[in-house]
Amino acid sequence: MNVTMDLIVSLSKRRGFIFQSSEIYGGTGAAWDYGPLGVELKNNIKRVWWRDFVQQRDDMVGLDAAILMQQTVWRASGHVDNFTDPMVDCRECRRRFRADKVDETDWTHYCAATKGNKFTIKAGEPCKHCGERRTLCPECGKGELTAPRQFNLMFKTFMGPVEEEAAVTYLRPETAQGIFVNFDNVLQTTRRKLPFGIAQIGKAFRNEITPGNFIFRTREFEQMEIEYFVNPHEQLDGRPADEAWHDRWIADCRAWFTRYGLDPANVKLHEHAADELAHYSKRTVDLLYRFPMGWSELMGIANRTDFDLKQHAKFSGKSLTWFDEERKEHLVPYVIEPSAGVDRALLAFLLDAYREEQVRGEKRVVLRFHPELAPIKIAVLPLLKKRADIVATCHELRSRLARRWVTLYDDTAAIGRLYRRQDEVGTPFCVTVDVKTVGDADKGESGDGKVTIRERDSMEQIRVPLADLEAVFGRVLDGGAEWAEAAAAYPRSDG
Ligand code: GAP
């Protein structure tokens, strides 16, 4: 379905995924806070990415470098000189726009053909009354725009108490440089052979001129980056190894996003044209996702060649090479860089998971998250919250299951409502404890010791002995088994 950004923003706030930063003070459109469910979802994305791309591969290691680095790092990397966007200012209202994006903004127009009436016109379109196109400030519709000037996107700050040039440093605008400057440390301590990669997940900061589209473009965000070092003199698949590895990483990254839930029809590749390439890149391919505002970058996969290691060797005076035993030569590896934004990945997973369905004449909102990404894995619900023995069994069960999976107890509504709430936050399984489970001591009836498991997507319910729960959830949540397969061993239940 076509999901609007407004719908996702509102669901995110209502259910505690994402809040505006400093909201009680009026908020900022450039930074966002992850709430109780958002932080679980975000941690799951990072955990699964780390497991799949670092821990399960024998050619990868991890790193967690400091955000604040020596200022020379940013001269060597080219960020001080090149990490800029062209920007224009309105001479009247002083608003600032990215020169290359100003025509993508809806614009305000005071139309001479209609006695100066004010209109808001769609980006790129002319006024249908006078035929004029935008020349003035799109926001106020009155001011002239200045000629473009280059604006550096790095946040500048000072190390220590003295605000002088020597103390200037920057909040890192990408995690990548922390990897390059540690190349030799990792090589010496791990004794790796090429090809191998170093991965890092962490915060990055960019003073974006026009942040927006919810968490798509913000000034503080997180990246999951890999620098994969290869020997450019080697041949792989009949081509230089860097080119072959580049294609492998593009395919692996695309497969990773679709494996965890993105519809393949919503993901496509974009090959950078020569004039789009960053100063360090030989070839860059972006993975685009069909966001509500149109196809936009989800992540980039660049061939950075030997640019960064050579630059850091030049600026630091340290050798950043690898010794090729076969050829008996020191060489500077080439680098393939898959670089993904955590927040953008989260937004894409959220959008793709959203469904509205009709169930018995009522609207059901459901987030069909991949079970590994779902913030809550299991909800334990009492059918009757007035029955102390049912509630006690639920609490016992919750703490038992919580040892292995994020498990929640909720008794604040009737069962139908509780199911809907869990659907709306994407919980794959609900466990319901009822009278049959515990029996009725007053009537001398003993319970059957079984509970109902309800699966989110099919809404199918099965009756399972309490003692079997870890085995069933172990299969579907950790073992990758399909629900239908795991459920087949148990009788269906009507609830
Ligand atoms: N080290 C390479 C690098 O940083 P990039 O294309 O500038 O490349 C990589 O950024 C990814 O980081 C993007 O594809 C996007 O997912 C994420 N990203 C970049 N700027 C962002 C911003 N302002 N807000 C949220 N995510 C951002």
Residues whose N, C-alpha, C, O or C-beta is under 5 A from the ligand:
A	BS01	GAP	P173 E174 A176 R206 E208 I215 F216 R217 T218 F221 Q223 E297 L298 M299 G300 S339 A340 G341 R344
